[in-house]
Structure formats: structure tokens, C-alpha cells
């Protein structure tokens, strides 16, 4: 009898979990600067986290607690709703939620060109960058994402020609069971500039660093540090490094520190301007 009760209790909990999942409705954050998730349905309540633009969340229930806020001179009306994210259950203002999936667009403004980078998550929620006066800008990439394989769309283009190139800044370190053999610091290397793939007249797709690229990078890096490694670890260890076939193989450690996109802008008088977009990668990418 005791076992039967336990089974019935498990079935009841399981059914409630299914029912709760069915009742949840998916919504997406449309606040470009991010949306505060709070412990209670109140703007003064403790903030649990900040949800990023385009992030998907589960709406559990409405509270009927209305709220009207003023945003850049415009009234935004809605109410507090209880939601669930990957890490928290809390409350958000639904005036900045949409039932439609959001492409997390980053906008770049040049003098005679606007650019959109599609569906890239950032760690600082900054979605707009001006390069009218500046020669470069930095985009902080979220740990959940990479700037590879992203569409870059040219909008309101008033240049004769726009060309895009991409390169990586990778780091390389070597290890050993003998601590004296470890590299003292990460060695940083820049790859060569490569043309970004053009899909249409106004659309490009950023390059992806493949397994083959990483293997070639390891070969290049080991050549550059061979004297250091040989002095610390000996010729046998250096020969072992040269046989690496997989980027996870001991005894090296590699990562991407930054990715760069270079815009070469040619106007109708053939004046050329260069602008650099730097994608700062989270540690361990």
C-alpha cells in the first residue's frame, strides 16, 4: 500500500509539471537595453537578473497589477507577469514582451550607411553603435553566442562600394606535467584578413573558424614558440606537439580572444575609409 501511495504521488507531481508546462506561453524580450527580472511585481523589488533583447522566457501567469511607464516621451502600458527563465522565476513588465520571436539585431551607423548584424547576443545589451566619427567600436559578445555565421545587412547604402574582411586574434598556451615546462603567458596571434562571404548585394555572412583552421593555427603557433618550448621542455615534447590532430589534445590550450570585421568604404569620388568592428569574446571561447 505504501508503494502504491508513492507511485500515485509521483504520477500526480508529473502530471502537474506537464500541466504547468502546457500553461506556460513563450514570450520574447523587446527592450533593446534589456528587461529587469524582479523578485516581486514592483519596480522597487530586488532585481534577480537582466534579460537580454530577444531572450525567450516562459510566462507562467498574469498578476493583473497594471503599470504605465514613460519611455523617451512615450507611454508604455502593461502589467506585471510571473515568468520563468533558465535560472530564475520572477516578475517582469509585459509592456516589453512580444509573442513573436525577436532577431537580436545590432545596428551600426556610418556617415552614409546603416548596417544591421542579425541575431547576436551581447553581454552588455548595447544594440546601437555610431561610427560616424569613430574609426572603431567594440561589441561584447555574450558567453552563449559567437559572431560567426551571422548575417550583416547593408541598409541605406550611399557608397560606391562596401567590402568586408574578417580576422581572428587567437591565444595559445602549452602545458606539461612539469610546471617548469608551462608557458609563462598566453601567446597571441592575429590571423590574416579574409574576405567575408557575400550572399546578396546587400548581405554578407561572417566566416566560421573550422577545425581545420584551428589545426593550421596550432602548427603556426608551435613554430612561433618552438625555441621557448624546446628550451623548457626538450625536443621530444616539441615533436609531440607537432602531432596534434585535435584542438582538445594535450598539451596545448587555445582560445579566441577577439574577432574583427573591417569595413572598407569607397565613396563616389573614390575616397576610401576603413572602419573596424571588434567583437570581444568571453573568457574561454
Buried (B, 14 or more C-beta within 10 A) or exposed (E): EEEEEEEEEEEEEEEEEEEEEEEBBEBBBBBBBBBBBBEEBEEEBEEBBBBBBBBEBBBBEEBEEEBEEEEEEEEBEBBBBBBBBEEBEBBBBBBBBEEEEBEBBBBBBBBBBBBBBBBBBBBBBBBEBEBEEEEEBBBBBBEEBBBBEBBBBBEEBEBEEBBBBBBBBBBBBBBBEEEEBBBEEEBEBEBEEEEBBBEEEEBBBBBEBEEEBBBEBBEEBBEEBBEBBBEBBBEEBBEBBEEBEEBEEEBBBBBBBBBBBBBBBBBEEEEEBEBBBBBBBBEEB
